[in-house]
Amino acid sequence: MQLAQPIWADPAAHLAQTAPDAPVMYFAPTVLAATLRRFRSGFPGMVTYAVKANPLGVVLDNLLAAGIEGFDVASPAEIALVRDRSDGAALHYHNPVRSAAEIAAGVGAHVASWSVDDPAELDKLAAGQPRPTEIAVRLRLPITGGQYNFGEKFGADPEHAAPLLSRVAAMGHRPAITFHPGTQCTSGAAWAAYIAAAADTARIAGLRLSRLNVGGGFPGHRTGAAPDLGPIFDTIGAATRDAFGDDAPALVCEPGRAMVAEAFTLAARVKAVRPDGALILNDGIYGHLPEMPVSGMTDRLRLVDGRGRPRRGAMRPRTVFGPTCDSLDRLPGMIPLPGDVAPGDYLLIDGMGAYSFANATRFNGYGAAGLVTVRRL
Ligand SMILES: Cc1ncc(COP(=O)(O)O)c(C=O)c1O
């Protein structure tokens, strides 16, 4: 295993010396390790990482080096990324719909926990499983909390979840429950509602859960003040005690965004300041910024000149486009930036580790970014 070694002090030092013309993602391994420590000290159960948020090898390597015990994986390709680095890390295959070949790949890689949300998928999955294997019913509730509705695609409604759980047990497997309150969920109340519903489901089925996986969904810092994970962790612990009493199942979480977002800063170069004042960057919604139109624009912006020095002009709202020929390739709203912005400047966007690399396309030939390791962001 090769760990990323910090090379540059910070993004400004790298920009000043190399003047990159392509976007750069700056990675601070120390920030990633500190975030894992925060989860492990605050979350009352096992902490795993959802690979989909950022599957870069350096992310997985650094999490393993920092002692992570398991990963949420969604596909055989993600399973292989983990198994290439670790024989022992627990794999939780929590994409509830899989082909027979995908199930076989998971069995071959010794997946420790699977999720299902309907009887047909359970039958398909259970047929080839050694008994007992942990199979978690994925629960969905009609509640909001996250940035968009994760229950639209996957999940069993409470009235279907209890019979499905009973069926898992009747097949000789270990019944568990999993849920996802929706990504960028800032309200602990969403977790509390799910935990209460999970306890009701187990009670109706007359079963003790082997474990309860409370998903990802923990918020990253996108606007305003950094979200405080402590109250969410406390709410999860208290809700579990309230709902299950002395017989509470062991908890698992599988954050993606909140684990990795803060460890990366994107530098996008200003290609042009147009006559109408609009900016054209070398990265946009088809590259590393696809979440902006969906989740809203982040305010974690720093503008520096070509030598990495902060621009300090009076703020002025601007239209900001990405580099492709598509006029939809635009960051949402009017974005306040220093008025002395000039071509060749860099817009540093903090908190960019999640759903950026993982979702970047090569539309119009753009979308590639350098990866540079730094001591601080
Ligand atoms: C099953 C599952 N677990 C965890 C995650 C990670 O979610 P987040 O990045 O919001 O923490 C996702 C995201 O899609 C998911 O589908």
Ligand as a Chemical Component Dictionary entry (heavy atoms), coordinates in Angstrom:
data_LIG
# 
_chem_comp.id                   LIG 
_chem_comp.type                 NON-POLYMER 
_chem_comp.pdbx_formal_charge   0 
_chem_comp.three_letter_code    LIG 
# 
loop_
_chem_comp_atom.comp_id 
_chem_comp_atom.atom_id 
_chem_comp_atom.alt_atom_id 
_chem_comp_atom.type_symbol 
_chem_comp_atom.charge 
_chem_comp_atom.model_Cartn_x 
_chem_comp_atom.model_Cartn_y 
_chem_comp_atom.model_Cartn_z 
_chem_comp_atom.pdbx_ordinal 
LIG C1 C1 C 0 -26.480 2.940  0.554  1  
LIG C2 C2 C 0 -25.725 4.216  0.674  2  
LIG N1 N1 N 0 -24.927 4.408  1.740  3  
LIG C3 C3 C 0 -24.203 5.529  1.898  4  
LIG C4 C4 C 0 -24.238 6.536  0.959  5  
LIG C5 C5 C 0 -23.417 7.766  1.183  6  
LIG O1 O1 O 0 -24.239 8.867  1.386  7  
LIG P1 P1 P 0 -23.638 10.273 1.832  8  
LIG O2 O2 O 0 -22.602 10.617 0.839  9  
LIG O3 O3 O 0 -24.805 11.191 1.811  10 
LIG O4 O4 O 0 -23.070 10.104 3.199  11 
LIG C6 C6 C 0 -25.071 6.412  -0.173 12 
LIG C7 C7 C 0 -25.139 7.465  -1.174 13 
LIG O5 O5 O 0 -25.731 7.364  -2.219 14 
LIG C8 C8 C 0 -25.835 5.195  -0.315 15 
LIG O6 O6 O 0 -26.619 5.011  -1.370 16 
# 
loop_
_chem_comp_bond.comp_id 
_chem_comp_bond.atom_id_1 
_chem_comp_bond.atom_id_2 
_chem_comp_bond.value_order 
_chem_comp_bond.pdbx_ordinal 
LIG C1 C2 SING 1  
LIG C2 N1 SING 2  
LIG C2 C8 DOUB 3  
LIG N1 C3 DOUB 4  
LIG C3 C4 SING 5  
LIG C4 C5 SING 6  
LIG C4 C6 DOUB 7  
LIG C5 O1 SING 8  
LIG O1 P1 SING 9  
LIG P1 O2 DOUB 10 
LIG P1 O3 SING 11 
LIG P1 O4 SING 12 
LIG C6 C7 SING 13 
LIG C6 C8 SING 14 
LIG C7 O5 DOUB 15 
LIG C8 O6 SING 16 
# 
